[in-house]
Amino acid sequence: MHQTLGMNLHTKYVTLFNLFTDPEMCANPAEYLYVRSTNIQRTIQSAESNMFTFKRNCTINSLVDLWIPQAVDEFQPTSLEFICPAIKKYDFFSSPEAQMIYTQYSQLVTQAEQIFQITNLSPVDLLVLYDPLIVRYCHNITHPLPPNIPNSFMIELDTFFNRIVELSYTWNSSLVASPMMNIMLNDWMNYIANPSVNPLGPKYSLFSAHDSTVGYALAFLGVLTTLNLGDPPYASHIEFELWQQGSNYWILISLNGEYLSLPNCGGILCDFNKWYKSLPLYTPQQWQVECYS
């Protein structure tokens, strides 16, 4: 899926938009490309697979240097607990909102206990079960799980998971998403402030992380609830495009190839400064205060 995505992105930005040419990219990849991944094997493999086909016309399909950041750079509440105590303090899955959903799906816990012949399961345990079960249900991949799991249970579990996970992405989304967004926006803001002095940097940047990273980003951007997406599916991706016309700058954002209608913009094309000022973005200093308050 990521190899297909890499080919599609190459077609869009190299072939159609002519952002740069293959010879330029192949000769000087670090000048045109920036690749960054969280330090998780599957997210690293996603970046590698994507770049393998994005650079398929190069004689040597070597990656540009793959920079692996610390966990704080990803929109992952669980990985931020030791860095940002407020994430754990305001844990969504222990919140009153989550408890209401648990109550509505309490029969799932009973069914799971019967299927797995175990007692004292909790709704949070169902969230942990979801990944291996849904892989089997959707892709017919054999796992060491009971063979007689009813489809009706899986469908209900999928509904429960997507409902509670989507709601969790709105919980402290600014606190969780601000570190990464600051990293992404820093080069753009410096360039726009003084383009004659500050270079824009590589024209194409790839950040590889988890599905929850995409979810928190969409919530932060104010578009998640209108998408009815649930948990973003495998190989989901958000594209941020900065466009320039003279001294004016515009932002276009798409999810899985479909441009999004941005809040406060009245459409898909948004004045960059207007969009930037509308973001519930914490500065690094504000983020520190919130984390330890």
Buried (B, 14 or more C-beta within 10 A) or exposed (E): EBBEBBBBBBEBBBEEEEBBEBEBBBEEBEBBBBBBBBEBEEBBEBBBBBBBBBBEBBEEEEBBEBEBBEBBBBBBBEBBBEEBEBBEEEBBBEBEBBEEBBEEBEEBBEBBBEBBEEEEBEBEBBBEBBEEBBBBBEEEEEEEEEEEBEEEBBEBBBEBBBBBBBBBBBBBBBBBBBBBBBBEBEBBEBBBEEEEEBEEBBBBBBBBBBBBBBBBBBBBBBBBEEEEBBBBEEBBBBBBBBEEEEEEBBBBBBBBEEBBEBBEBEEBBBBBBEBBEBBEBBEEEEBEEBBEE
